[in-house]
């Protein structure tokens, strides 16, 4: 296609996306898009409702309808479209939830197929840890068959070589209620609930237990002895401290750190500690969870959290990059919303970052104490044009956010997500190998790259700054052999490579630098025949690039944006990428709904409903800028 025609095509699509986004802004200035994680949270909510004896049948019916709509012909449920055959854990969760909902009986053909799949995969013994925990909490699995974290860990001081705060924040708020429930061997089995004994194949047995390494157990015991406490009261002290830990981190909406799963576990932990089901803390937690429900366009979905701050910051930034003036009412309203959501008090991040002062942003609309690096840089991009010369209310907020962001840099030069310098190795010894990627918060290529991109393009920093130079060195050191980078919070190598390339070039690394050249060669080599890019979620767990077989809007936008940053604006690859991106925007099938966000490798993926608009809008805007069109 001729350059003029392509520019006109891109301009038209920008207008379409911009119109849609302006129409969907909420009155408070925010944007509410679904944080869609598939069927598991819908199943968990049904399980919670039944065990709290909350008879919200209309809501339960809506969740069950969505669960059934996602079942595969094989009877299984999947985490993502191209997951081979199906996912055992999700299938167990959905099977159990549908029985509890009364929406299906075991004799129904769809349930028989699901049960056959579960049995063929080895039953609950082969499921993921969280699925086993849910079954143990509801009386269908033995706590003895689950690995645990010693509850004494909560008593060890923060200065001790092994302590609870070596785990990252989102891991701690899940671990604390689990430590309570497993230590007390708590389960709440419904007297008239369904039996799941038929899900265990005849003669099946759990895998050999992953035992706590002796050296780690000795270290914890050494710490407990230093407390000089009578052995008889240690357990009660641990239970009390775990209870207080949870209660102190409940947000204003009643949820624990704004996560569904941690709040779900907290409710069971409070019941284990003797709270009545109607206790105000539990009631408020439930209503906080229900407030997270979103409408997908067809069904209601129980979100793991809300992505309101993240989406609002990114949409506002993308609209401004596409030419919308900072004075536009939509941008002004979004800025006011973001200003309101800036954190003003210390959270647990302060433990590892004592020199830092509040100023970051969190992910969810209810988040006030758990800021993160990515949301902070996103909010700062959105506010940049209103914070000229750091003056006025926006200038002060911008300065506070920038200062917090800089103090969050790890000692190794990279940036984490939530907490600084939580890269100790001992958590990898805990008997929960599948959870290792979420126990700590080491530096990541996507976070480091995106932070550098902000610092270079918006904060005016270059390689002369020590923080920038260290970040660049970290990225160069962690490039993969094929030229890509692995992205922790997106899928996966395209995401990481985009973040790294745009970050490096923003702070002064030239496009002909060997690292950038190798990244470009890799991106060109994986471009699809249709001109777009697409990567499978399998990349995340396999830790190698796995092609998806079709292109997605967000991944195509990331690749195009990286090539533009590397100076390839006039090349056939970018031309074909822009053409593909425009075509992809017209599609509403799997291309638009495939998850490109990541939470836990092999266990948790996100279809951000906002991504099919945000990232293409940015890539198209940057393409027009490269062609001299404002």
RORODO-44094 format. One record per residue (C-alpha): residue in one letter; x, y, z. Coordinates in steps of 0.05 Angstrom, whole numbers, plus 5000, padded with zeros to 4 digits. Layout:
% residues N
@r->a, x->X, y->Y, z->Z
...
END
This chain:
% residues 630
@r->x, x->5000, y->5000, z->5000
@r->x, x->5025, y->5070, z->4983
@r->x, x->5049, y->5113, z->5041
@r->x, x->4992, y->5163, z->5033
@r->x, x->4939, y->5109, z->5034
@r->x, x->4969, y->5076, z->5095
@r->x, x->4972, y->5143, z->5132
@r->x, x->4899, y->5155, z->5116
@r->x, x->4881, y->5085, z->5139
@r->x, x->4918, y->5094, z->5204
@r->x, x->4887, y->5162, z->5215
@r->x, x->4817, y->5135, z->5204
@r->x, x->4828, y->5079, z->5253
@r->x, x->4855, y->5126, z->5305
@r->x, x->4792, y->5168, z->5300
@r->x, x->4749, y->5106, z->5308
@r->x, x->4786, y->5082, z->5370
@r->x, x->4788, y->5151, z->5400
@r->x, x->4713, y->5160, z->5390
@r->x, x->4699, y->5093, z->5424
@r->x, x->4743, y->5109, z->5483
@r->x, x->4713, y->5178, z->5493
@r->x, x->4643, y->5148, z->5493
@r->x, x->4661, y->5096, z->5545
@r->x, x->4692, y->5142, z->5597
@r->x, x->4656, y->5141, z->5664
@r->x, x->4630, y->5203, z->5698
@r->x, x->4687, y->5203, z->5749
@r->x, x->4738, y->5205, z->5693
@r->x, x->4758, y->5132, z->5695
@r->x, x->4752, y->5075, z->5646
@r->x, x->4724, y->5008, z->5669
@r->x, x->4747, y->4950, z->5626
@r->x, x->4742, y->4877, z->5646
@r->x, x->4802, y->4843, z->5677
@r->x, x->4782, y->4776, z->5649
@r->x, x->4816, y->4714, z->5677
@r->x, x->4770, y->4660, z->5650
@r->x, x->4724, y->4615, z->5690
@r->x, x->4762, y->4602, z->5755
@r->x, x->4740, y->4664, z->5793
@r->x, x->4668, y->4653, z->5772
@r->x, x->4673, y->4583, z->5801
@r->x, x->4706, y->4608, z->5865
@r->x, x->4651, y->4659, z->5876
@r->x, x->4597, y->4605, z->5871
@r->x, x->4637, y->4562, z->5920
@r->x, x->4642, y->4621, z->5968
@r->x, x->4568, y->4639, z->5963
@r->x, x->4546, y->4569, z->5979
@r->x, x->4593, y->4561, z->6038
@r->x, x->4570, y->4628, z->6067
@r->x, x->4499, y->4606, z->6056
@r->x, x->4484, y->4668, z->6014
@r->x, x->4425, y->4651, z->5970
@r->x, x->4437, y->4699, z->5913
@r->x, x->4408, y->4652, z->5860
@r->x, x->4404, y->4703, z->5803
@r->x, x->4478, y->4719, z->5811
@r->x, x->4497, y->4646, z->5818
@r->x, x->4457, y->4630, z->5755
@r->x, x->4493, y->4684, z->5716
@r->x, x->4561, y->4659, z->5737
@r->x, x->4542, y->4587, z->5721
@r->x, x->4518, y->4608, z->5652
@r->x, x->4586, y->4639, z->5637
@r->x, x->4623, y->4577, z->5662
@r->x, x->4581, y->4532, z->5618
@r->x, x->4593, y->4577, z->5557
@r->x, x->4668, y->4565, z->5564
@r->x, x->4667, y->4489, z->5567
@r->x, x->4704, y->4454, z->5510
@r->x, x->4672, y->4398, z->5469
@r->x, x->4720, y->4351, z->5505
@r->x, x->4685, y->4368, z->5571
@r->x, x->4746, y->4407, z->5597
@r->x, x->4758, y->4480, z->5609
@r->x, x->4820, y->4517, z->5586
@r->x, x->4862, y->4575, z->5611
@r->x, x->4874, y->4598, z->5539
@r->x, x->4852, y->4579, z->5469
@r->x, x->4911, y->4537, z->5448
@r->x, x->4923, y->4502, z->5514
@r->x, x->4931, y->4428, z->5495
@r->x, x->4867, y->4389, z->5510
@r->x, x->4847, y->4427, z->5573
@r->x, x->4866, y->4449, z->5642
@r->x, x->4856, y->4400, z->5699
@r->x, x->4852, y->4451, z->5755
@r->x, x->4802, y->4497, z->5721
@r->x, x->4760, y->4437, z->5701
@r->x, x->4756, y->4412, z->5773
@r->x, x->4737, y->4481, z->5797
@r->x, x->4682, y->4490, z->5745
@r->x, x->4655, y->4420, z->5755
@r->x, x->4649, y->4431, z->5830
@r->x, x->4618, y->4501, z->5821
@r->x, x->4565, y->4477, z->5773
@r->x, x->4544, y->4422, z->5821
@r->x, x->4540, y->4471, z->5878
@r->x, x->4500, y->4519, z->5836
@r->x, x->4450, y->4465, z->5821
@r->x, x->4458, y->4483, z->5748
@r->x, x->4479, y->4414, z->5727
@r->x, x->4477, y->4344, z->5756
@r->x, x->4531, y->4291, z->5753
@r->x, x->4489, y->4251, z->5704
@r->x, x->4486, y->4307, z->5653
@r->x, x->4528, y->4291, z->5591
@r->x, x->4570, y->4355, z->5598
@r->x, x->4587, y->4336, z->5670
@r->x, x->4603, y->4265, z->5651
@r->x, x->4652, y->4290, z->5599
@r->x, x->4683, y->4337, z->5649
@r->x, x->4691, y->4280, z->5700
@r->x, x->4722, y->4235, z->5647
@r->x, x->4773, y->4289, z->5631
@r->x, x->4789, y->4298, z->5705
@r->x, x->4798, y->4223, z->5715
@r->x, x->4841, y->4217, z->5652
@r->x, x->4888, y->4271, z->5680
@r->x, x->4897, y->4237, z->5747
@r->x, x->4844, y->4273, z->5788
@r->x, x->4853, y->4326, z->5843
@r->x, x->4921, y->4297, z->5865
@r->x, x->4949, y->4324, z->5799
@r->x, x->4916, y->4392, z->5803
@r->x, x->4948, y->4458, z->5821
@r->x, x->4960, y->4478, z->5893
@r->x, x->4905, y->4531, z->5897
@r->x, x->4854, y->4482, z->5870
@r->x, x->4875, y->4432, z->5923
@r->x, x->4870, y->4487, z->5976
@r->x, x->4799, y->4504, z->5955
@r->x, x->4781, y->4430, z->5959
@r->x, x->4814, y->4424, z->6028
@r->x, x->4777, y->4485, z->6053
@r->x, x->4711, y->4454, z->6032
@r->x, x->4725, y->4384, z->6059
@r->x, x->4744, y->4348, z->5995
@r->x, x->4819, y->4342, z->6004
@r->x, x->4866, y->4330, z->6062
@r->x, x->4910, y->4385, z->6088
@r->x, x->4961, y->4330, z->6103
@r->x, x->4969, y->4322, z->6028
@r->x, x->4986, y->4395, z->6018
@r->x, x->5053, y->4429, z->6030
@r->x, x->5050, y->4484, z->6081
@r->x, x->5089, y->4544, z->6106
@r->x, x->5104, y->4541, z->6181
@r->x, x->5060, y->4591, z->6218
@r->x, x->5120, y->4608, z->6262
@r->x, x->5150, y->4646, z->6202
@r->x, x->5104, y->4705, z->6217
@r->x, x->5138, y->4714, z->6285
@r->x, x->5209, y->4722, z->6259
@r->x, x->5233, y->4794, z->6257
@r->x, x->5245, y->4829, z->6191
@r->x, x->5321, y->4832, z->6203
@r->x, x->5325, y->4756, z->6210
@r->x, x->5356, y->4722, z->6148
@r->x, x->5291, y->4683, z->6137
@r->x, x->5227, y->4721, z->6150
@r->x, x->5156, y->4729, z->6125
@r->x, x->5171, y->4796, z->6092
@r->x, x->5221, y->4764, z->6045
@r->x, x->5160, y->4742, z->6006
@r->x, x->5130, y->4795, z->5961
@r->x, x->5066, y->4831, z->5981
@r->x, x->5016, y->4793, z->5939
@r->x, x->5047, y->4727, z->5960
@r->x, x->5042, y->4747, z->6034
@r->x, x->4969, y->4764, z->6032
@r->x, x->4954, y->4695, z->6002
@r->x, x->5002, y->4659, z->6047
@r->x, x->4976, y->4688, z->6113
@r->x, x->4905, y->4660, z->6109
@r->x, x->4933, y->4594, z->6082
@r->x, x->4980, y->4588, z->6142
@r->x, x->4920, y->4598, z->6188
@r->x, x->4876, y->4547, z->6154
@r->x, x->4929, y->4494, z->6144
@r->x, x->4956, y->4501, z->6215
@r->x, x->4885, y->4494, z->6244
@r->x, x->4868, y->4439, z->6193
@r->x, x->4805, y->4477, z->6178
@r->x, x->4750, y->4456, z->6130
@r->x, x->4678, y->4476, z->6121
@r->x, x->4641, y->4419, z->6087
@r->x, x->4569, y->4429, z->6068
@r->x, x->4526, y->4373, z->6099
@r->x, x->4482, y->4369, z->6038
@r->x, x->4536, y->4387, z->5987
@r->x, x->4559, y->4344, z->5930
@r->x, x->4612, y->4290, z->5939
@r->x, x->4674, y->4295, z->5896
@r->x, x->4700, y->4226, z->5913
@r->x, x->4685, y->4203, z->5842
@r->x, x->4738, y->4250, z->5816
@r->x, x->4794, y->4209, z->5846
@r->x, x->4815, y->4152, z->5800
@r->x, x->4816, y->4083, z->5832
@r->x, x->4882, y->4072, z->5866
@r->x, x->4905, y->4143, z->5854
@r->x, x->4952, y->4174, z->5904
@r->x, x->4984, y->4240, z->5913
@r->x, x->5055, y->4252, z->5889
@r->x, x->5109, y->4245, z->5941
@r->x, x->5105, y->4305, z->5986
@r->x, x->5154, y->4361, z->5974
@r->x, x->5183, y->4366, z->6043
@r->x, x->5211, y->4428, z->6076
@r->x, x->5286, y->4425, z->6066
@r->x, x->5321, y->4409, z->6131
@r->x, x->5367, y->4469, z->6128
@r->x, x->5308, y->4516, z->6119
@r->x, x->5270, y->4483, z->6175
@r->x, x->5331, y->4490, z->6220
@r->x, x->5338, y->4564, z->6202
@r->x, x->5266, y->4578, z->6220
@r->x, x->5272, y->4538, z->6285
@r->x, x->5335, y->4578, z->6302
@r->x, x->5296, y->4642, z->6293
@r->x, x->5239, y->4617, z->6336
@r->x, x->5287, y->4600, z->6393
@r->x, x->5316, y->4670, z->6390
@r->x, x->5246, y->4696, z->6408
@r->x, x->5255, y->4666, z->6477
@r->x, x->5181, y->4649, z->6481
@r->x, x->5149, y->4589, z->6516
@r->x, x->5136, y->4535, z->6464
@r->x, x->5064, y->4528, z->6486
@r->x, x->5044, y->4598, z->6466
@r->x, x->5080, y->4603, z->6400
@r->x, x->5022, y->4575, z->6359
@r->x, x->4971, y->4622, z->6391
@r->x, x->5017, y->4681, z->6381
@r->x, x->5028, y->4662, z->6308
@r->x, x->4952, y->4656, z->6297
@r->x, x->4941, y->4724, z->6329
@r->x, x->4995, y->4757, z->6288
@r->x, x->4969, y->4726, z->6223
@r->x, x->4900, y->4751, z->6240
@r->x, x->4925, y->4821, z->6254
@r->x, x->4967, y->4819, z->6191
@r->x, x->4904, y->4806, z->6149
@r->x, x->4859, y->4856, z->6184
@r->x, x->4911, y->4911, z->6177
@r->x, x->4913, y->4903, z->6101
@r->x, x->4839, y->4904, z->6087
@r->x, x->4822, y->4960, z->6038
@r->x, x->4764, y->5009, z->6045
@r->x, x->4720, y->4964, z->6002
@r->x, x->4730, y->4905, z->6050
@r->x, x->4777, y->4864, z->6006
@r->x, x->4846, y->4840, z->6025
@r->x, x->4894, y->4880, z->5980
@r->x, x->4839, y->4884, z->5927
@r->x, x->4849, y->4812, z->5904
@r->x, x->4792, y->4762, z->5900
@r->x, x->4834, y->4701, z->5916
@r->x, x->4867, y->4731, z->5978
@r->x, x->4800, y->4756, z->6003
@r->x, x->4768, y->4688, z->5990
@r->x, x->4823, y->4655, z->6031
@r->x, x->4818, y->4708, z->6085
@r->x, x->4744, y->4694, z->6094
@r->x, x->4758, y->4621, z->6107
@r->x, x->4816, y->4639, z->6153
@r->x, x->4771, y->4684, z->6194
@r->x, x->4719, y->4629, z->6199
@r->x, x->4775, y->4582, z->6222
@r->x, x->4792, y->4633, z->6276
@r->x, x->4721, y->4633, z->6302
@r->x, x->4688, y->4691, z->6265
@r->x, x->4614, y->4682, z->6251
@r->x, x->4593, y->4680, z->6178
@r->x, x->4554, y->4745, z->6189
@r->x, x->4612, y->4782, z->6221
@r->x, x->4617, y->4852, z->6192
@r->x, x->4688, y->4840, z->6166
@r->x, x->4664, y->4779, z->6127
@r->x, x->4601, y->4813, z->6102
@r->x, x->4639, y->4874, z->6078
@r->x, x->4691, y->4829, z->6045
@r->x, x->4637, y->4793, z->6006
@r->x, x->4605, y->4857, z->5982
@r->x, x->4673, y->4883, z->5962
@r->x, x->4683, y->4821, z->5920
@r->x, x->4615, y->4826, z->5888
@r->x, x->4629, y->4899, z->5870
@r->x, x->4686, y->4873, z->5827
@r->x, x->4638, y->4838, z->5779
@r->x, x->4642, y->4863, z->5707
@r->x, x->4597, y->4853, z->5647
@r->x, x->4635, y->4823, z->5588
@r->x, x->4582, y->4841, z->5537
@r->x, x->4550, y->4772, z->5542
@r->x, x->4559, y->4750, z->5614
@r->x, x->4576, y->4774, z->5683
@r->x, x->4646, y->4756, z->5705
@r->x, x->4677, y->4755, z->5775
@r->x, x->4742, y->4792, z->5768
@r->x, x->4805, y->4775, z->5807
@r->x, x->4813, y->4850, z->5815
@r->x, x->4795, y->4914, z->5779
@r->x, x->4844, y->4945, z->5730
@r->x, x->4812, y->5014, z->5734
@r->x, x->4874, y->5056, z->5751
@r->x, x->4917, y->5018, z->5701
@r->x, x->4866, y->5025, z->5645
@r->x, x->4851, y->5098, z->5660
@r->x, x->4924, y->5118, z->5660
@r->x, x->4939, y->5080, z->5595
@r->x, x->4877, y->5105, z->5559
@r->x, x->4890, y->5177, z->5578
@r->x, x->4962, y->5171, z->5556
@r->x, x->4943, y->5137, z->5491
@r->x, x->4891, y->5190, z->5475
@r->x, x->4942, y->5245, z->5486
@r->x, x->4994, y->5209, z->5444
@r->x, x->4942, y->5205, z->5388
@r->x, x->4933, y->5281, z->5389
@r->x, x->4880, y->5296, z->5442
@r->x, x->4899, y->5360, z->5478
@r->x, x->4913, y->5358, z->5553
@r->x, x->4859, y->5412, z->5559
@r->x, x->4806, y->5365, z->5531
@r->x, x->4752, y->5351, z->5583
@r->x, x->4763, y->5275, z->5580
@r->x, x->4837, y->5283, z->5596
@r->x, x->4823, y->5333, z->5651
@r->x, x->4772, y->5286, z->5683
@r->x, x->4820, y->5227, z->5678
@r->x, x->4875, y->5268, z->5709
@r->x, x->4831, y->5288, z->5767
@r->x, x->4813, y->5214, z->5778
@r->x, x->4887, y->5194, z->5777
@r->x, x->4905, y->5250, z->5825
@r->x, x->4853, y->5223, z->5873
@r->x, x->4882, y->5153, z->5868
@r->x, x->4954, y->5172, z->5883
@r->x, x->4978, y->5139, z->5946
@r->x, x->4991, y->5184, z->6006
@r->x, x->5009, y->5134, z->6060
@r->x, x->5062, y->5082, z->6071
@r->x, x->5050, y->5009, z->6056
@r->x, x->5092, y->4946, z->6063
@r->x, x->5137, y->4970, z->6006
@r->x, x->5168, y->5017, z->6059
@r->x, x->5201, y->4957, z->6094
@r->x, x->5250, y->4946, z->6037
@r->x, x->5251, y->5018, z->6014
@r->x, x->5257, y->5060, z->6078
@r->x, x->5282, y->5121, z->6041
@r->x, x->5220, y->5123, z->5996
@r->x, x->5161, y->5169, z->6009
@r->x, x->5089, y->5156, z->5985
@r->x, x->5073, y->5178, z->5915
@r->x, x->5060, y->5116, z->5873
@r->x, x->4996, y->5088, z->5843
@r->x, x->4964, y->5020, z->5849
@r->x, x->4926, y->4977, z->5799
@r->x, x->4856, y->4973, z->5827
@r->x, x->4805, y->5028, z->5841
@r->x, x->4806, y->5009, z->5915
@r->x, x->4881, y->5003, z->5923
@r->x, x->4910, y->5053, z->5973
@r->x, x->4971, y->5017, z->6004
@r->x, x->5000, y->4971, z->5950
@r->x, x->5029, y->5014, z->5895
@r->x, x->5070, y->4986, z->5838
@r->x, x->5123, y->5010, z->5789
@r->x, x->5084, y->4998, z->5725
@r->x, x->5021, y->5034, z->5747
@r->x, x->5062, y->5092, z->5773
@r->x, x->5099, y->5103, z->5708
@r->x, x->5034, y->5095, z->5670
@r->x, x->5000, y->5148, z->5713
@r->x, x->5060, y->5194, z->5706
@r->x, x->5057, y->5189, z->5630
@r->x, x->4984, y->5208, z->5633
@r->x, x->4998, y->5268, z->5677
@r->x, x->5062, y->5291, z->5644
@r->x, x->5033, y->5344, z->5599
@r->x, x->4995, y->5375, z->5657
@r->x, x->5056, y->5376, z->5704
@r->x, x->5098, y->5426, z->5665
@r->x, x->5155, y->5453, z->5707
@r->x, x->5131, y->5412, z->5766
@r->x, x->5085, y->5468, z->5787
@r->x, x->5014, y->5467, z->5813
@r->x, x->4975, y->5407, z->5840
@r->x, x->4995, y->5362, z->5783
@r->x, x->5067, y->5383, z->5787
@r->x, x->5071, y->5363, z->5860
@r->x, x->5037, y->5296, z->5847
@r->x, x->5084, y->5283, z->5788
@r->x, x->5146, y->5299, z->5828
@r->x, x->5124, y->5253, z->5885
@r->x, x->5110, y->5196, z->5837
@r->x, x->5176, y->5205, z->5801
@r->x, x->5215, y->5205, z->5866
@r->x, x->5180, y->5142, z->5890
@r->x, x->5193, y->5108, z->5824
@r->x, x->5267, y->5122, z->5827
@r->x, x->5273, y->5097, z->5898
@r->x, x->5242, y->5030, z->5877
@r->x, x->5301, y->5010, z->5834
@r->x, x->5332, y->4945, z->5857
@r->x, x->5405, y->4942, z->5877
@r->x, x->5420, y->4901, z->5815
@r->x, x->5397, y->4958, z->5770
@r->x, x->5330, y->4931, z->5747
@r->x, x->5260, y->4949, z->5771
@r->x, x->5211, y->4902, z->5807
@r->x, x->5135, y->4906, z->5807
@r->x, x->5115, y->4918, z->5879
@r->x, x->5173, y->4914, z->5928
@r->x, x->5247, y->4930, z->5925
@r->x, x->5301, y->4878, z->5936
@r->x, x->5257, y->4818, z->5950
@r->x, x->5301, y->4771, z->5910
@r->x, x->5325, y->4724, z->5964
@r->x, x->5334, y->4652, z->5944
@r->x, x->5308, y->4616, z->6005
@r->x, x->5234, y->4621, z->5985
@r->x, x->5251, y->4575, z->5927
@r->x, x->5263, y->4521, z->5979
@r->x, x->5191, y->4524, z->6004
@r->x, x->5152, y->4461, z->5986
@r->x, x->5110, y->4495, z->5932
@r->x, x->5151, y->4494, z->5867
@r->x, x->5095, y->4518, z->5821
@r->x, x->5089, y->4582, z->5862
@r->x, x->5163, y->4601, z->5859
@r->x, x->5152, y->4655, z->5805
@r->x, x->5104, y->4693, z->5851
@r->x, x->5139, y->4685, z->5918
@r->x, x->5188, y->4742, z->5906
@r->x, x->5193, y->4803, z->5862
@r->x, x->5259, y->4805, z->5825
@r->x, x->5277, y->4854, z->5770
@r->x, x->5240, y->4843, z->5705
@r->x, x->5255, y->4864, z->5634
@r->x, x->5186, y->4891, z->5620
@r->x, x->5185, y->4934, z->5683
@r->x, x->5256, y->4957, z->5674
@r->x, x->5244, y->4974, z->5601
@r->x, x->5179, y->5011, z->5612
@r->x, x->5210, y->5051, z->5669
@r->x, x->5269, y->5071, z->5626
@r->x, x->5221, y->5090, z->5570
@r->x, x->5185, y->5137, z->5617
@r->x, x->5249, y->5165, z->5647
@r->x, x->5278, y->5179, z->5578
@r->x, x->5218, y->5203, z->5539
@r->x, x->5181, y->5241, z->5594
@r->x, x->5227, y->5254, z->5653
@r->x, x->5284, y->5278, z->5609
@r->x, x->5335, y->5230, z->5636
@r->x, x->5392, y->5197, z->5598
@r->x, x->5452, y->5153, z->5608
@r->x, x->5484, y->5208, z->5648
@r->x, x->5438, y->5190, z->5706
@r->x, x->5464, y->5133, z->5749
@r->x, x->5395, y->5101, z->5755
@r->x, x->5387, y->5100, z->5680
@r->x, x->5456, y->5072, z->5667
@r->x, x->5445, y->5016, z->5717
@r->x, x->5378, y->4999, z->5686
@r->x, x->5408, y->4995, z->5617
@r->x, x->5464, y->4951, z->5642
@r->x, x->5413, y->4904, z->5674
@r->x, x->5374, y->4899, z->5609
@r->x, x->5435, y->4886, z->5567
@r->x, x->5457, y->4832, z->5615
@r->x, x->5390, y->4796, z->5613
@r->x, x->5377, y->4794, z->5538
@r->x, x->5362, y->4724, z->5513
@r->x, x->5410, y->4690, z->5465
@r->x, x->5360, y->4698, z->5407
@r->x, x->5356, y->4773, z->5418
@r->x, x->5290, y->4776, z->5455
@r->x, x->5273, y->4792, z->5528
@r->x, x->5224, y->4754, z->5572
@r->x, x->5167, y->4797, z->5598
@r->x, x->5141, y->4777, z->5667
@r->x, x->5072, y->4810, z->5664
@r->x, x->5054, y->4801, z->5591
@r->x, x->5057, y->4748, z->5537
@r->x, x->5116, y->4742, z->5537
@r->x, x->5177, y->4751, z->5494
@r->x, x->5143, y->4801, z->5446
@r->x, x->5121, y->4840, z->5507
@r->x, x->5189, y->4839, z->5541
@r->x, x->5226, y->4856, z->5476
@r->x, x->5180, y->4915, z->5462
@r->x, x->5190, y->4942, z->5532
@r->x, x->5265, y->4933, z->5529
@r->x, x->5275, y->4963, z->5459
@r->x, x->5231, y->5024, z->5472
@r->x, x->5265, y->5034, z->5539
@r->x, x->5335, y->5029, z->5513
@r->x, x->5324, y->5076, z->5454
@r->x, x->5288, y->5126, z->5498
@r->x, x->5349, y->5137, z->5542
@r->x, x->5399, y->5143, z->5485
@r->x, x->5418, y->5074, z->5462
@r->x, x->5424, y->5078, z->5387
@r->x, x->5384, y->5033, z->5340
@r->x, x->5448, y->5004, z->5311
@r->x, x->5470, y->4980, z->5381
@r->x, x->5481, y->4905, z->5377
@r->x, x->5428, y->4890, z->5429
@r->x, x->5375, y->4931, z->5392
@r->x, x->5396, y->4901, z->5325
@r->x, x->5390, y->4830, z->5351
@r->x, x->5321, y->4846, z->5380
@r->x, x->5299, y->4875, z->5313
@r->x, x->5324, y->4813, z->5276
@r->x, x->5285, y->4769, z->5324
@r->x, x->5220, y->4809, z->5315
@r->x, x->5227, y->4808, z->5240
@r->x, x->5239, y->4733, z->5241
@r->x, x->5174, y->4718, z->5278
@r->x, x->5128, y->4764, z->5239
@r->x, x->5067, y->4726, z->5214
@r->x, x->5050, y->4719, z->5140
@r->x, x->4991, y->4766, z->5151
@r->x, x->5039, y->4820, z->5175
@r->x, x->5020, y->4815, z->5248
@r->x, x->5049, y->4781, z->5309
@r->x, x->5021, y->4730, z->5357
@r->x, x->5052, y->4692, z->5415
@r->x, x->5023, y->4635, z->5455
@r->x, x->5014, y->4634, z->5530
@r->x, x->5054, y->4570, z->5527
@r->x, x->5115, y->4615, z->5520
@r->x, x->5105, y->4637, z->5591
@r->x, x->5110, y->4569, z->5623
@r->x, x->5159, y->4538, z->5573
@r->x, x->5205, y->4599, z->5578
@r->x, x->5217, y->4598, z->5503
@r->x, x->5181, y->4633, z->5446
@r->x, x->5120, y->4592, z->5422
@r->x, x->5083, y->4621, z->5362
@r->x, x->5008, y->4627, z->5369
@r->x, x->4990, y->4613, z->5297
@r->x, x->4950, y->4677, z->5288
@r->x, x->4961, y->4751, z->5303
@r->x, x->4931, y->4791, z->5361
@r->x, x->4921, y->4867, z->5364
@r->x, x->4963, y->4879, z->5427
@r->x, x->5022, y->4836, z->5407
@r->x, x->5022, y->4865, z->5337
@r->x, x->5021, y->4935, z->5366
@r->x, x->5079, y->4919, z->5413
@r->x, x->5121, y->4892, z->5357
@r->x, x->5106, y->4951, z->5311
@r->x, x->5121, y->5001, z->5366
@r->x, x->5188, y->4968, z->5380
@r->x, x->5207, y->4970, z->5307
@r->x, x->5187, y->5043, z->5303
@r->x, x->5231, y->5058, z->5364
@r->x, x->5288, y->5023, z->5330
@r->x, x->5282, y->5067, z->5268
@r->x, x->5247, y->5020, z->5220
@r->x, x->5188, y->5066, z->5204
@r->x, x->5196, y->5062, z->5129
@r->x, x->5208, y->4988, z->5123
@r->x, x->5161, y->4936, z->5092
@r->x, x->5156, y->4901, z->5159
@r->x, x->5125, y->4962, z->5192
@r->x, x->5080, y->4975, z->5133
@r->x, x->5053, y->4904, z->5136
@r->x, x->5047, y->4909, z->5211
@r->x, x->5005, y->4973, z->5207
@r->x, x->4960, y->4941, z->5154
@r->x, x->4952, y->4879, z->5197
@r->x, x->4937, y->4921, z->5258
@r->x, x->4880, y->4958, z->5223
@r->x, x->4850, y->4892, z->5199
@r->x, x->4856, y->4861, z->5269
@r->x, x->4816, y->4919, z->5298
@r->x, x->4756, y->4895, z->5258
@r->x, x->4758, y->4824, z->5287
@r->x, x->4719, y->4802, z->5348
@r->x, x->4738, y->4729, z->5353
@r->x, x->4795, y->4695, z->5388
@r->x, x->4844, y->4746, z->5361
@r->x, x->4811, y->4799, z->5404
@r->x, x->4800, y->4757, z->5466
@r->x, x->4864, y->4717, z->5470
@r->x, x->4899, y->4732, z->5537
@r->x, x->4962, y->4773, z->5530
@r->x, x->4970, y->4789, z->5605
@r->x, x->5006, y->4742, z->5653
@r->x, x->5000, y->4729, z->5727
@r->x, x->5028, y->4661, z->5743
@r->x, x->5065, y->4619, z->5690
@r->x, x->5021, y->4561, z->5671
@r->x, x->4966, y->4581, z->5719
@r->x, x->4938, y->4651, z->5711
@r->x, x->4928, y->4692, z->5647
@r->x, x->4890, y->4756, z->5633
@r->x, x->4849, y->4781, z->5575
@r->x, x->4851, y->4856, z->5587
@r->x, x->4790, y->4880, z->5549
@r->x, x->4824, y->4948, z->5542
@r->x, x->4887, y->4922, z->5507
@r->x, x->4856, y->4915, z->5438
@r->x, x->4844, y->4990, z->5439
@r->x, x->4902, y->5020, z->5479
@r->x, x->4963, y->4988, z->5447
@r->x, x->4939, y->4994, z->5374
@r->x, x->4921, y->5067, z->5387
@r->x, x->4992, y->5080, z->5413
@r->x, x->5026, y->5043, z->5356
@r->x, x->4984, y->5077, z->5303
@r->x, x->4997, y->5146, z->5334
@r->x, x->5072, y->5132, z->5337
@r->x, x->5070, y->5109, z->5265
@r->x, x->5037, y->5174, z->5242
@r->x, x->5089, y->5213, z->5282
@r->x, x->5144, y->5175, z->5246
@r->x, x->5113, y->5197, z->5180
@r->x, x->5112, y->5270, z->5201
@r->x, x->5037, y->5271, z->5215
@r->x, x->5016, y->5303, z->5281
END
